[in-house]
């Protein structure tokens, strides 16, 4: 570990946020998650002000309310390393699963181009038009938090039924849309992988690996047909990404599948290293959330500075995690 990396790690180890300390110890330094000190640290995460604020704001909110609803609360807790198996989360789990496993998501409906599905998931010219990030995000959160009540299997099965031939998902109902969306593919990939790992489900694991090809054939962040990025925003760093996509989020997801050694990740890894600040940390230079009393995209907590020059702890541990997984530290 070089001096810059050591400085960034030590900074996170001094963080006031127990989640930042736990993440760097578990995912960068490789400490045993079952060690008593690590279990104690996860208990700190459960009780910390950030987590309590997220939970308080989610109660009574619409399931998918951006970004305070139970759906997003569970995803945030999973990313923070919240301890698994907590019964306090069961009401949020039930709200989320009741929503995403409602009858209209459990059957498919073939529709003509330009028509609207009224009682099922629309399928246009053989392709299911479903926002896979929704069920995929719910699946990942519930599995990571250890609160599956048996319904994760149903979510995983539906995601596989909606998967497109190229490996991903897309909710664009236009018949001219025949390629998957990286935005709609990242969370299903992560969710199916997490579920497969716990359930030892080979079909789900294979589906996650097929989804990874959607990212890998684009070298994580670039168009397949040209040297241009998928979109300008994909080359920026955000935290959280929610249902969106950027190159760092793509690398995090591919790292979970153990695919960062694939040479198609090299350019994105190089880009991540090039974004490092002089002190060894990373910055978030854009965001999808805002802090306000009312409105859409309003967060109950803030996620660090958004500036090309200021260290963002959440981005820094994610970047270190990726580079550690890729063998670049």
N, C-alpha and C positions, 0 to 999 in steps of 0.2 A: 504494500500500500504506500503510494507516494505521499509527499508532504501535504499537497493540496487535498487529496482524498482524506487523509487523516484529520486535517483541520475541519473539513465538512462533516465528517462523522462525529468528531468531538463536539462540534456545535450542536448537532442533533441530540447527542447524549445529554447535553445541558438544557435542552428545551423544556419549557414549562408544560408542554403538551405531552402527556404520557403516551399517546398514540405515536408521536414522532419517535420517542425513545424506544418504544416496543418494536416498531417497524424496522428501525435501523439495526437493533440488536438481533431480531429474528431473521431479517431478509438480507442484510448486508454482512453482518458479523457471524451469522449462522448459529446463534445460540439456541440451545435446546428449549423449545417452547413449553415443555413439561417441567422445566426446572422451577423450583419454588419461587425464585426471584422473578421469573417471567410470568408465572401465574399471578403473583402479587401485582405486577405491573398491569396486567390485563384487568384486574379488579379496579385499579386506579382509573383506567380508561372508562369503565362502566360508570364510575362516580364523578367523573370530571365535568366541569361546567359546560363544555362544548357538547358533550353527549346529552346531558340533561336538558339543555336548551333545544337540541334537535328533537328529542323525544316529546318534550312539552309542546313544541310547535306543531308536531304531527298529529296530536290528538284532536279529533274533531275536524281535521282538514280532509278535503276530498282526496281520494286515494292517489290520484296522479297530479295533484296540484303542484305546480312548479314554483319553487323547489322544496316545499315544506311537507307535502303529502306523505303518507306512510310508505309509498313505493320508494320515494327518494330518501326518506329517513333510513330505511333498511339498507339501501345501497351505501349511504354514508357510513353507517355503523360498521358494515362489512369492510369498507376500505380503511377504517380506523383501527381494526383489530379488536373490535368488541368481543368479549368472551363468549364462546358458543354455549348454546343450550339454555339460555336465560328465559324463564317462563314469562317475564315481564313483556317480552316481545310477541307473545302469542296473539294478543288482540290485533297488533299491526299485521302480523303474518296472515291472520284470518281475513282481515279487510283486503289485503293485497290479493290473496289467492281467490277469495270469493269474486273479486273484480275480474281478474284475468282468466278465470275458469268459468265465467258466466256462460249460459247456454249458447250464446251467439258465437263464442270462441271454440265451441266443441264440435261444430259441424261446418262443413264447407259448402259453398254455393257457387256453382258455375254461372257466370253472368256474361251477357254480351258486352262488347266494348262500349263504354259510355254509359252503361247502366250502373245502378247502385245496389249492392247487396243489402238486404234488409234483415235477414235472419241468420246469417252465417258469415264465415270468412270468405271474401270474394276470391274467385279463381277465374282469371282471364286467360284464355288460350293456354290452359294447362298449368299456369303459374299462380300459386297462392299469393295474394297481395296483402301481406300482413306486416305490421311494424314489429319485426322480431326483437327489436331492442326492448320492448315492453315485457313480454314474457321471458325473454332472455335475461334481462336485468333482475326480474323477480326471482328467477331460478337461481342465479348466482348468489344473490343476497341470502336467500333462505337456506341454501346449502352451506355457504360460508359461515353463517350464524348458528348453524346446528339446530335449526328449528323446523325441519321438515316433518310434517305429520303424515307423510305418505303421498301427498299430492304432487310432490316434485316430479314423480314418475310421469304423471299425466302431462305436466308442463313440458317435460323433455320430449315426450312422444309427440305432442302437437308441434313443437318446434321442428322436429325431424320431418313431419308430414308436410310442413310448409317450406322446407328447404329447397332452393332452386338447384338446377343441374350444375351451375358453376360453384355451388357450395355455400351461397349466402342467402340473404333475404332482402325483400324490397316491398314497400307498401304502395308504390306508384302503380295505379290501375291502368295507365295508358298501355295499350297493346304494343306500342313501339318500344316500351321499356323491357328489355330482355336480359339486362345485367344486374347483378346484386349491388346493393349500396353498402359501402364500408360503414356508414353510420348505423345501419340496421343489422350489420353482421357481427360487429365486435362483441356486444354483450351476449348474444346467443352462443357465440363461440366460447366465451369465458364461462357462461352458465352451464353449457353442455359438458365442457371439460370438468368443471367442479363436480357436477352430478356424477359423471362417469367415474371419477376418481373415488368418490364415496360409495357409490352403488356397484362398482365393478361392472359397469354396463359397457360392453364392447361396442354396441351399436352407437351409443351416445358419444363414445370416444372417437369413433370413426367419423361421425358427423361433425364433431368439433375440428378434427383434422382437415376435413374437406373445407370447412369454413375458413380455416387458416390460409388456404390457397387463395382466397379472395384478396387477402392482405399481401401475401407473399408474391403473387403474380404482379402486384403493383409496387413491389419493393417497399412496401409499407406505406409509402406516401406519394408515389408518382403514378402518372397515367400509364396505362399499358401501351397506348398508341403514340406517345410522344414523351420527350424528356421533361415535360412540364409537371408541376405538382398536381395532385388530384384537385386541390383548391388552395388558394392562398392561405386560408385559415388553418389548413392541415399542417403547415410548416411552423405554426406558432405553438407555444406551450400554454395550456390551460389547466386549471384545477378548481373544481372537478370538471370532467367533460360531460357528465350526465349522459344523454343519449347521443351526444356529438362524437366527433372523432378527430384526433390529431396524431401526429407521428409518435409522440411519447406514449399515448394511450395504446396505440397499436403495438408498440414494443413491449409494454407491460403485459398485454394479453398474450402475445406470442411467447413471452418469457414463461408464462404460466404453463404453456404447452411444451416447454423445453425446446423451442425452435429457433432461439437466437443465434445458434451456430450456423443456420442456413445462410448461405452467402447473399441471398436476396435481402437480408437485413442489414448488410454492411453499410450501405449508403445512409440509412436512417440512423444507425449507430454513430457513424462519423458525424452526421449532422448534430446529434445529441452532444457529442463531445465538443463540437465547435461552439455550442451554446453555453459552455461553462464559463462562469465568472472568474475573475482573477483569484478570488479566495477559495475556489474549488466548489462553490455552490452553484445553484441554478435559479433562474428567475421565471416567474409566470408573466408573460407579456400580453396576455389577453384573458378575458373571462366571459363566462356565460351567465353569471349571477349578478345580482345587485342587492344592495341593502336598502330597504324602504319599508314603510308600514303596510302598504297594500300594493296590489298589482301582480303582474306575471313575472316569472323569473326572479322572485324575491326569496332570498335566503334568510334563515333564522340565525345563522352564524356567518362570520366572514372567514375567508380561506387565504389569508395572507395578502401581501402587497401584489399589485399588478403593475410591474415596471420592469423594463429591460435591464435595470441596474441593481435592483434590490432583491436580496435573497428571499426565496419563498421556501419554507421548510417542507411543505407537502410535495412540492415539485422536486426538491432536492433528494428526499428519501426515495421517491419513485425513480429518479434518474440513477441514483446509486444502486438501487435494486436491479435495474436493467443492466447496468454495466457489470455488476457483480455476476449476474446470471450469464452474461455474455463472455465472461472471463477477461474483461477489459480493465479490471482494477489491479 
